């Protein structure tokens, strides 16, 4: 009876009904495999897709950053280039070798010099402390430093004060067109106006030096030149004592490296180097034409007034009649 049931069932359904039997349906596991295969180009391409990622199906790993020691040479190179550019165009350190600028600057001080403003056409002004190249053997006979290779390299890139360049540092007293004068012990005069130099001249020094070597003078600064003096007046071989050289004691503006703006070392000496107040007064030299015009104006006005009064007296009766 059991066999009949089976046979009857088979005879009724027929072969066409067999796909509808539950046991003939596709297992879910196979569907999952097909879906995964379709994402990767089928079964034959599934392994290839995994290989294209990283060989084991995992996402690609980010590259590891280079170690600090591998980056260090690059960082040093960039720092050296920046230091060289800064030294060439912006700021440079200089060491003070003598006492000629006391008490403003002491021997051994390190100052930072602004080299940027000259690139924009700015010229030295009265009262500024400037560094300049030796105009004409001002440093003849001075001891020559002998730096080692490391010091030379650091000086070249600006990380140490220049050791080989023959530079000097003084204060600008007169610029082109100025008349600078010293008589007796002072005061020092610029265009006939006395300077009050007590704030920067070395204590105990007189503004002018009484000697026959150049301490007594009256000079007019030519175009393109400046007249410089040290703050330690009795211990400074400045413009006064080089009036016999080819520039007659004047310093060409082209020789000026820049203005010293800060005492950077030692830390206990840190300070700025402003222009003293005495240079704030109007020290400009008046042109002869301007002086003549200024003198002529009152005379013309007086004469015109006199003529007007005289004409009124002469023409008054005739007008009335």
Secondary structure, DSSP 8 states (H G I E B T S, - for coil): -HHHHHHHHHHHH-GGGGGGSGGGS--HHHHHHHHHHHHTTSHHHHHHHHHHHTSSS----------HHHHHHHHHHHHHHHHHHHHHHTEEEEE--SSTTTTTS-TT-EEEEE-SGGGGT----TT-EEEEE-SSSTTTTS------HHHHHHHHHTSS--SSS-EEEEEEEE-TT-EEEE-TT---EETTEE---TTTS-TT--SS--STTTTSEEEE--TTEEEEE-SSGGG---GGGGTTSTTTT-EEGGGEEEEEEEEEESGGG-EE----GGGGS------HHHHHHHHHHHHHHHHHHHHHHHHHHHHHHHHH-
